[in-house]
Amino acid sequence: MKVLITGATGFIGSHMAELLASKDFHVYGLDNLSTYYDVDLKQKNINAITDAGVKFINADLRFPEQYQNLSNDFDFIIHFAAQPGISKDSTFQSYLENNVLATHHLIQFVKHQKQLKHFFNISTSSVYGKYATVSENVAPQPISTYGITKLMTEQMVLSESRQQHFKASSLRLYSVYSLRERPDKLFTKLISCALNDTKFPLYEGSLKHLRSYTYVGDIVKGIYNAIKVYNALDGEIINLGHYEKHSTQEGVLNVEKILKKHIQIQNLPPRSGDQQETQAIIDKAKLLLNYQPKTSFEEGIRKQIEWFKSQYNIK
Ligand SMILES: NC(=O)c1ccc[n+]([C@@H]2O[C@H](COP(=O)([O-])OP(=O)(O)OC[C@H]3O[C@@H](n4cnc5c(N)ncnc54)[C@H](O)[C@@H]3O)[C@@H](O)[C@H]2O)c1
């Protein structure tokens, strides 16, 4: 089976690429090495995925001429590439181009695929809005440009399924963390601040925010399960995350406990677009994908700390 993974040098996409390569898929990993964060980290991920047997394609989805000559015999496409996060440094244009425009061009490419079995769109709990504590049939009410453009992307893909142009589904992921987590995300920042004795930027009110933190290995296994039952998924939207929720404060305390260090805080005003609470309702994923996240919150943080230390040769 031949699979194209977009965003394959990123945090989650690189884990997905490695997992499928280990399962005897012929994996092609496409990425434009966006400069949203340190490109050296993506270079490390390229090394990891190519060592695992993945063929890397350096291309930007916004510019179809860069990938239109790729083969037309992919069985599956898994679309991770995006402008993620809610950083104030990311422009509206960047979300519009890398989420909406990029997906528009990818869809045109997908229409020429002769034997495509299924297109998996990777979506996010951010589409739900301030409280992502509901099941898939509740109307989304996003509060960030990220959530709005990811919802549009999702609907663009599902609209192709509704028109029977190709089969597709959308998986809404919840606060993925651990090995290779992006530098702008909570645990990478906490661990880095603790180990480097720098101040952790805390947005006002965010200590009480609740999230369904989900170990990256459990996320890519869930997507792998989805590939196995792709026939039953056309047109579906499925939440994928850990059903337990934890506060930012619990995150801080866990990192402090494991590293036996106190984290200093730099107080910042509230961040626009931040969700108050997420909790993954995964009855549908359990039913359709036999999905059961296994890694506990503390175990995922411990693994991330070990990984972080190994990256920077910290004892
Ligand atoms: N990390 C999370 O907690 C989380 C939660 C929910 C959903 N998601 C979704 O998962 C996906 C991956 O997120 P991530 O955290 O791994 O982010 P990431 O930034 O590490 O990965 C995204 C990758 O896409 C690439 N990319 C961006 N624009 C591109 C373009 N125009 N053409 C080609 N490649 C492009 C980037 O270079 C990057 O390597 C995204 O779609 C995101 O919305 C992530």
The ligand as a Gaussian input file, in Angstrom:
#p B3LYP/6-31G(d) Opt

LIG

0 1
 N       -0.094000      19.219000      18.006000
 C       -1.363000      19.150000      18.429000
 O       -1.627000      19.128000      19.644000
 C       -2.490000      19.068000      17.433000
 C       -3.809000      18.971000      17.951000
 C       -4.861000      18.920000      17.059000
 C       -4.622000      18.893000      15.697000
 N       -3.352000      19.009000      15.216000
 C       -3.142000      18.999000      13.769000
 O       -2.148000      18.062000      13.455000
 C       -1.413000      18.493000      12.321000
 C        0.078000      18.465000      12.620000
 O        0.348000      19.342000      13.714000
 P        1.778000      19.361000      14.423000
 O        1.571000      19.754000      15.821000
 O        2.525000      18.120000      14.082000
 O        2.433000      20.622000      13.686000
 P        3.833000      20.793000      12.928000
 O        3.959000      22.234000      12.627000
 O        4.924000      20.152000      13.708000
 O        3.595000      19.983000      11.595000
 C        3.000000      20.553000      10.446000
 C        3.948000      20.357000       9.283000
 O        3.320000      20.873000       8.105000
 C        4.299000      21.514000       7.312000
 N        3.638000      22.508000       6.451000
 C        3.037000      23.668000       6.847000
 N        2.568000      24.325000       5.768000
 C        2.861000      23.549000       4.687000
 C        2.663000      23.703000       3.288000
 N        2.074000      24.798000       2.779000
 N        3.102000      22.737000       2.458000
 C        3.720000      21.631000       2.952000
 N        3.966000      21.441000       4.257000
 C        3.531000      22.394000       5.117000
 C        5.257000      22.159000       8.317000
 O        6.540000      22.373000       7.775000
 C        5.258000      21.118000       9.451000
 O        6.373000      20.246000       9.361000
 C       -1.946000      19.876000      11.956000
 O       -2.888000      19.725000      10.932000
 C       -2.643000      20.339000      13.238000
 O       -3.710000      21.204000      12.947000
 C       -2.280000      19.110000      16.076000

